[in-house]
Amino acid sequence: MVLDDVSGGMSDRSASEDGTIRGKDSTTMSDMPDMLDSVVQLPGHHPVRVDHSRDALLTAFGKATLDNRYLLPGESYQDLFGRVASYYGANPAHAQRLYDYISRHWFMPATPVLSNGGTTRGLPISCFLNEANDSLRGIVDLWNENVWLASKGGGIGSYWGNLRSIGENVGRNGKTSGVIPFIRVMDSLTLAISQGSLRRGSAAVYLPVWHPEIEEFIELRRPTGGDPNRKALNLHHGVLVSDAFMRAVADDDEWALLSPKDNTVIRKISARSLWIRILTARMEQGEPYIIFSDHVNNARPEHHKLAGLEVKTSNLCAEITLPTGMDQHGRERTAVCCLSSLNLETWDEWKDNPQFIEDVMLFLDNVLQDFIDRAPDDMERARYAAMRERSVGLGVMGFHSFLQARNVPFESVVAKSWNRRIFKHIRTQADAASRKLAEERGPCPDAADYGVMERFSNKMAIAPTASISIIAGNASPGIEPIAANVFLQKTLSGSFTVRNRHLDRLLTEKGQNTNEVWSSITLNKGSVQHLDFLTQQEKDVFKTAFELDQRWVIEHAADRAPFICQAQSINIFLPANVHKRDLHQIHYMAWKRGVKSLYYCRSLSIQRADAVSDGQEKRDMTKKEGDAPATPATTTTDYEECLACQ
């Protein structure tokens, strides 16, 4: 983006093809190194003064990420932040505050907003949830919608539990071929549809644990065994698990598999055996994701319960829980995810600012409205759902970084206290903002139908944030623990050695910040547990994800769950030789404590069907040039992340 100096006027400016403002001299910031301030203003939107000295807050890795994925031609890093703020600011003061928040890393919009906000090249939302109806028309409608969603940069989570299972009656004399062949077609469509330069097509499919094809569905992504024509290696998958099933597992009861058409019992199997198959698949493949459907539906907003709206599915990252399918007005809904994440590393800077979270919620409302206004007719179901419920997902990143900056171990009562305090504060502020916006702009139609003054049906969801946390100073992703204290990150621009800056500071204080020390950390797969000059407290603070007792991951997730109206992207990290008893207990604890969903089960030595989709592989840090050979990667698996959510 090319900009005018603050002291200059707004004359002789015109809109370029990408929707940004250019001055007649076409002078870029690189041509004027002494100029720190300039103005970004999109046509018909508010001017924003940007400060290019804030580039210093970006890391080399963060800059490379922006360069590779998000900058428009001729656009600087601060111009990008200014573009988003100018376009989605409600007024000049709000736009300026948004820029200040983003450029200071107080929060970061989701990647579709950074990529497409203020441009005509795409939409600011790219995450959708839908469901297939039990008819040929319903199936084809879902395929068609998914093709259009994917072609516009959408990641999709689709529910297939309405379809009758293989061998059930259809028509007068026919028998169904079951759900798997139709999912297989979706797999091929997903692979075929390009999503441009930012990401290729990606989708997840969901099935309830009572569906007669659940056993085959669990093995959907296993590359070996079974009929290869009934595999879908390019899709992610998740299982909707009910309270009744978990009780059957606990009691070692039989579990009835039911016809989706009339709930007749097709057959019965051992609940415990099915549970073991689900957990085994998670250890070996990382999936299926698990959605505890009763926890999710019990937490629906009251006006959705009154309307009879049910949550049947989730998205690519298992943190969005919104209703899909036919609603009380006889209209089909395709839910959308409108996301941004607060940076907990900057908590001390914004926690006492009464306007901050309100401003971010107003920003999300404007992003959602932009999608509603610009979504094409092919996305009519998504546009309708967004208009009716106006759900958004305010999340966080940097939780583990926040703790490490305060010398607080992840496995501690102090961490529990901070966790509850933080999420209670965010939810209280988000609720207040929703009520205030309802007074100013009107409640969402779903709430208005029942006399409820809420602008947003849902307000919070915790996304993975793998990309935006890099942009925001390499904060730890979402609410999960760090994988390693040092690793090599490969990008389109090259490789970057990423060190934990909080550990870097501690080593400096101890006079131990040397290449030899970092090399030893590398050789120990990012761990510091072997460093005898660290105290036990310090070793505990800098434990990596695989070194933590995973019950603490679940404990923190359960503690914050009451404050999060949707769900959380929760990964668990387990050794390859984990005892099946421990594997069960961790997952059972998640259900028992009220956690709504589990994302990946990350293992040290699993084989997965998916390959790297974007050329960004996260591995342990190799040694510096001239050092001894690099150590092997921590895991044998590269996990594809959901760019729509981060």
N, C-alpha and C positions, 0 to 999 in steps of 0.2 A: 504494500500500500504506500502511495506517495502522499506526503502531507505538507501542509503549510506551516510555517513558523507561527507561534502563538501571536506574535506581534503583527503578523500580516493580516489582511482582510480576507473575506470569503469570496471576493470577486474572482472572475476568470477561472472558475472551477467547474468541472463537468464530471458526470458519472461515467466511469469506465464500464467495460463489458461485464466485469465481475461484480458490479454493484457498489464499488468503493469510489471515494472522491479523490480526484487527482488535480493538482495544481497545474497551471499552464506550462511551468518550467520543467515539470517532470523531474524535480530534484529529489533524490532519495536521501534517507538519513545517513547512509554511508558516505554521501558526498559532503555532509555537513557534520563532521565529528564533534564539533564544539557545542552543537545544539542539543540540549538535554530535554527540552519541552517542545511539544508540537501538539496539533489538534487533529483528532479524528472525528469526522462527521459523515454519516451516511445520508443520502438524499431523503429529506423528510423526517430525519431523526435528530437526536440531540448531540451537540458538540461535546467531546470529551478531551480534556487535556491529559496527554500521556507523558510519562517521565521515563526516558530511555535509560536513565541510570539504574532503574530497577532490573535491568538485564542482569545485574550483579547477583540478584537473588536466584537466578536460574543456574543449574549445574550444566556442565558440558553434555551430560547424558540427556538432561531435560531439553536443552537447545536442539540436540540432534533429533529427539522425538518430535519436536515442533517442526523442524525442517523437513523431516521425512513425511509427515502426515497432514499437517494442519495449515501451514502458511500458504497464503495466496501469492501469486507472482509479485515480486517487489515489496512484499509485506514484511515488516520487522516483527519481533516478538511482542513488543508493546502495542504495535498497531493492531495485531490480532486481538489482544485483550480489549483494546479500545473499540474495535469493530463490534465485538459481542456486546460490550456495555452500551455503545451508542444505539445499537439496533433494539436492544431489549430494555433500555431504560424507560421508565414511565414518565419521567420529566428530566430536565437538565441536571438537577441535583442528584436524583436517583442514579442516572447514568454515570455521573462522575464517581459516586460512591461505589457503584458496581466495579468500575475500572480499578479503583483503589483496592477494593477487596481482592479482586482476582490477581492483580499485579503484585500484591503483597502476600499472596498465597493464603489468604484467609479461607477462601473456598475456590473450587474449580468446577466449572460446568462439565457435563458429560461430553464425550468426544464429538457426537454429532452436532452439538451446539458450537463447539470450537471450530469444527470443520465447515459448517454450513450457515451459521448465524450471520445474517446480513448479506447473504449471497443468494443467487438463484440456482446454484448447482446441486442443491439437495435440501432435505428437510431437517429440522432440528431434533427430530425424534426418530430413532431407528430400531426400536425394540417393541415387539408386538406379541400378543397372546390371542389364540383363537381355538376353535374346536370344529371337528367334523361331525356332521349329522349322519344318521344311519340310513342313508339313501344314496343312490348313485349321484343324484343331483347335489346332495350335500357334500359328498366326497369331491366331486369335480369343482364345486364352488370353492372348497378349501384349497385345492391345488391352484386354481386360478388366482385366488387372493394371495397365496404365498408367492407365486411367480411375480406378481406386481409388487408385493412388499419387498421381496429380495432385490428386484431390479431397481428399487428406489433406495437401496442401502439398508434394508431391514433385516434384523435378526429375529427369529420367530420361535415361539413355543406353542406347539399344537397339541390339543387333547384328542385322543382317538378312542376313548373309552365308551363312546356311544355306539360303536359298530359291533354288530353281532360277531360271534367267534366262528372259527372254521367249522363247517359242517352243519350249522344251524339252518333252518328252513328259510327260504326266500321265495316269494311268489308262490305259484301253485305246486311246482315239482322241483324247484331248484334248491341248491345248497350253497351257502356262502363260502367264499374262499378265505374268509377271515380278515383280520386287520393287517397282518404283516405284509401281504402283497401291495396294499395301498400305501403303507409306510415306505415300502421299497421304491415305489414311484416317486414319492416325496423326496427320498434320498437322491434319486437321479436328477430331479428338478433342481434341488438345492445345489448339487455339484455343477449343473449346467449354467445356472444364472450367475452372471458376473455382478459384483457390487462395486465396480470401478477400482480405483487405485488404493482406496483406504482399507478395504477388506473384501474377502470373497463371501459367497453365500454361507450362512450358518443357521442351523435350526436344531431345536430339541423337540422330541416327541414324548408324550406322557400317557401312561396307562394306569388305571386303578389296580390295586392289589387283588381285587376280587374278579378281575376279568379272566375268562377261561384261557386266554393265550398268554397269561402273565409269565409262565415259565419260559416259553420261547422268546418272549419280549426281553427278558432279562439278558439273554445271550445275543441280543441283536447286534452288538458291536464286537463280539468275540470273532477274531479273524479266522479261527480254525474250528473244525467240528461242525456238524450239521450241514444243511443244504445252503450252499453259497448264494443261491437265488432268494433265500429268505434272510439275508443279512442286510444291514444298512450301516456301513462303516463310516459314512460321511455325516451321519446324524448323531447328536447327543440324545440321551434318553433319561427319563425319570419315572419314578413309581410313586403314586399317591397311596400313602399308607394310613389306614384308619385306626382309631382307638380299639375297635373290636378286634382287628387283626393282631395288634400288639398284646392285647389280653389273651388271645388264643395262643400266641407264642409263649407267653409267660406260663400258661396253664398246660402247654403241650397238647392243645386240642386240634381236632380236624378243622379245616378251613374250607368253606363252601365257595366254589367258583360259579358265578351267576351269569345268566344271559342278560346282556344289557337291554334286550327288548322287553322282557316281562319278569325279570328277576327269578326265573326258575333255576333250580340248582342243576348245573351241567355235570359237575362231579365234585368230589371232595378230596383234599390232599392234606398232608400234615403242615400245619402253620409253621411249625419250627423248622421243618425241612425247607420250606419256601424261603423263610427268613435267612437261613444259612446260605441258600443260593444267592440271595440278594447281596449279602455281605461278602461272599466269596467273589462275586462279580466286581464289587466295589474295590476289593483289594487287588484284583488282577487287572482291571480295566480302568479304575478310577471312578466308574459310574456303575449303576444308575444313580442319579440324584435321588434324594428322598424328600418328599413333601408330606408332612404329617397333617393330613387334610382336615381332621377335626379341630386341631389347634388353630389352623388357618381360618376355618369358617366360624369358629367360636369368637374370633377376634374381629370379624367383619364390623363395619360401622352399623349402628342400629338401624339407620334408614335403609341399608341394603338388606338387612335381615327382614325388615318389614315388607320390603319389595319382593322378597323371595329370590334374590340374586345369590347365586352360589359360585364359589371359587372351585374350579375343577383342574386347573393347570397352573404352570408357572412359566418362566422365561428361560433364556439360555443360561442364566446365572443363579437361578433358584431363589431370588430375593423379591420378585414381583408376584403378588397374590391378588389378582383382580378378577371380577366376574366376566365370563364370556358366554356366548350363545344367546338363545332367545331370552328377552327380558319381559317385564310385566306389561310392556306396551306392544308386544309382538314383533319387536325389532331385534335383529341380530347384532351382537356386540363383538368387536375385536378390541381388546384392551391395549393400551399404550403405556410405555414407561417414560416418564419425564423426570430426569434425574440431575442432581448436582450433589457435591460432597463437600462438607466442611472439613478443614484441615486442623486436626487436633494438635499438631505441632505448634500452631500459632494460637492455641487456646488462650494463653495469658493476654494476648493482644486484643481478642474480641469478646471474651466471656462477659465483660461488664458493659459492653456496648449494647444498649437496649434496642437499637435500630437495626443491627446487623442481620439477625435471622429473619426479621420482618422484611428487610430489603431482599434477601435471597428468596423468600417465599413469593414476594411480588414478582421478582425476576422469573421464577418458575411458572407463575401464572401467565406471564407474558409469552414465555416460550411455548406453553401449551396452547395459548390462543393463536400464536403464529402457525402452529401445526394445523389447528382447526381451520384457519383461514386459507391456508395454502395447500392442504392435502387434496390430491386429485380425486375424481369420482371413483376411481378404482379402489380407493381407500375409504369408501363411504362408511363402512362398518366401524373402522377405527376412528374416523372423524366423529361419528355419532357417539361412540362410547366416551371419547375424550370430552365432548361437549356435555354429556349427561352427568358424569361423575367427577370430572376434573381432578382425578387423583394424580398426585405427584410423589416423588420419592426423594426426600432430603436424607442424605447419608453422611458418612464420615470417612476419613482416611487418617492414617498416622497414629492409630491407637498404641501400637507397640513402641513407636518412636517417642510418643508422648511419655510413656512410662520410663523408657531408657533415659530420656533427657532429665528425668527426676530421680534417677537411680532407684527405681522401683521395680522389683522382679515381677514378671508376668504371673508367677505362681505365688501370690501373696494376698493377704487380707487388704492391704493398702490399695492394691490394684483393683480389688472388688469395690472398694469404697469410691475410688475415682470413677470407675466404670458407671456405677449407679448415679453418681452426682452429675456426670457429663450428660448422660442420656435423659435424665429427668429434666435438666436445664433445657436441652434442645427441644424436647417434646413440649414442655410448657410454653416455650417461645413460639413454636410452630403452631400450636393450638390457638394461641392468642392472635397470631397473624391471620389464621384462617377465619376466625370470627370477625376480625377487623375488616378484612377484605370482603367478607360476606355483607357487612354493613355498607361498604363503599361501592362494591361492584355487583352485589347480589349473590345469594347462595347458589351453589350448583343445582341444576334441576332435580337431580336425585334427592338431594337434601330438602329442597324447597317443597317437594311433593308431600313431605311429612312435617313441615313447619320447622325444620332444623336450620339454624343459621350457621352453615359451614360453607366456605368457598371450596374446600377440597374434601372429597370423601375420604381419601387416605393422604397422609402427609409424609410418612417416613419409610425408607427402605435402605438397607445397607448393601451397596454394590461392591464388586471386587476392586475397582479403581486402579487396576494394574498400570494403565497408561497415565491417567491424570495425576496419580501420586508421584510419578517420575517428573512430570512437569512442575509439580508443586514442591520442588526441592528434594526429590527422592524420599518423600515420606514413606513409611511402611504402608503396604496396600490395605485399604479397608480397615477391618477390625482383626485381621489375622496376624500371627507372629511372623517375624522375618525368617526367611529360609536360610540365610547365611550372612555372616558379618562382612564378607567380601566375595565378590563374584565377577565374572566377565560377562558383560552384556553385549551381544552382537546386534547391530542395527544396520540399516541400509547405508549409513555414513561410516561404518567401521565398528571397531570393538572398543568398549569402555570398561575400564576397571572401576568398579563401584565399591567403595568402602563405607562402612557404617560410620557416619560422621560423629555420632555420640561416642562410639568406641575410640575413634581417632582422637577426640578431645581428651578422653581418659588416658590414653596411652601417652599423649603429649604431657599431661600433668604428671605422669609417673616417669617421664624421661625414657619411655620405651617405644616411642613412635619411630621405628626403624624398618627398613626393608626386610631385615632378618625376621623381625617379629611378624610382620604381615605375611612373609613367605611361610612361616610356621603355621599361621592361621589357615592359609591356603591349603597346605599339606594335610591339615586336619579338617578339611571340608567346611571351612568357614566357622569352625568352633574355636572358642577361647578356653575351653575347660582344662587344657593342658598347660596353660600359662601360670607358672608358680608364683609370679610376682603379683597376681591379682588376688584380692580377698575372695572368700566364698560368696559374699554379698555381690561383688562385682561380677563374678562368674555367673551367678544366678540372673543378674540383670541382663546379661548378654547371651543367655541361652538361645539357641536357634529353634526353629519350629519342631524339628525332629527330636530335639533334646528335652522338650517340655512334656510333662504329664498331660495328655490330651483331655483329661477330665477337667483341667483348668480352662481349656478352650470352650468346652461345653458349659462350665460354670459361669464364665463371663457372658456367654451367649444367652443363657437362661436369665441371668440377672438383668440384662438390658432388654430382653424380649417384651416385658410389659409396656415399655415406652415406645416400641416400634410397631406401628399399626400394620405394616406389611411384614416382610421377613428379612433375613440376613444371608448373605453369601458366606457360608461357614465351611471352610476346608478343615479336614483333620489330617494329621501327619503321623504315619505309622511305619515301623520297621517291617521289612519283608517277612520276618519270622514271628510276627505278633501272634500270640496265642489266641485261638478262636474265642476263648472265654473273654479275653480283654476286648477283642473286636466287638463282640456282642454287647458287653457292658457299656462301652462308650456310646454306641448307637442307642441302646436301651435307655441310658441315662438322658440322652437328648430328648427322647420322647417323654420320659417320666418328668423331666424338668420343664416341659412346655415349649421347647425349641420348635420352631415351625418348619425348618428345612435344613438339609445338609447338602452342600455342594459337592466338591470332589473329595474322595478319599485318596490322599497322596501317599504313595508308597515308595520306598527306596529302590525297589527292583522289580517293578511291574512292567508288563508289555501292554501297550495300548494300540488301538487301531488307527488313531488319528496321527497325522503328521503336522509339522509346523506349517502354519498357514501364512505367516507374515514375515518370515525371515528373522524374527526376533527371538532367539533362543536364550533362555536364562540358565547359565551354568555356573559352577564354582569358578572363582577367579583363577585364570592361568597366571603363572608367574611372569614377572616383567621380562622384557626382552633381555636376553643374556643370562637369565636365571636358569635353574634346573627345569626339566620338562614339566609341563602342566600336569596337575592331577586330573583324574577322571571326573566326569560330571557327578554331582551328588545323586542325581536320579537318572534312570534310563528313559524317562518320559518327559516329553515337552507338552505342557498342558496348553491347549488352545483357550484363550480367554475371550470373553465377550466384550468386544469393543463398543457395543451399543450401551454397555453399562459402566464404562470406566473412563 
